[in-house]
Amino acid sequence: MTLRCEAFLDLVKERGEYDSAEEAERSARVVLALLGAHLVGDVRAQLAARLPEEFALILLNPLQSAEPLPPERFVRATAAWIEGATEQTAAWDVSAVLSTVADAAGEDLLGQILLQLPVGYDLLFGRPQPT
């Protein structure tokens, strides 16, 4: 089931403790563009189908990534794309967005997503996996 844009942003805003929907949207756009660069094929398409259309388009037309970024570099890249962000605030932004994405994806699709990402992304999605 696809989330409406407003509901998606409300969740991101709540989890990120943002003052405005604009801040939540800014974080969602950056994080989803970076995430889209790491996902391929049917998994990316399935996730896009569960996101609001404007965010699905960002996921499907990602930034270019030469290689999969480990989680800590993903956070650094997020900080570089958000004006005034630090690695600490970017980690907060990533967590707010990816935990909302995880809810939209559901456990089965999230498992497939995590298979395409370097080890450690489970924590960014707020879904620690057993080791």
Buried (B, 14 or more C-beta within 10 A) or exposed (E): EBBEBEEBBBBBBEBBEBEEBEBBBBBBBBBBBBBBBBBEEEBBEBBBEBBBEEBBEBBBEBBEBEEBBBBEEBBBBBBEBBEEBEEEBBBBBBBBBBBBBBBBBEEEBBBBBBEBBBEBBBBBBBBEEEE
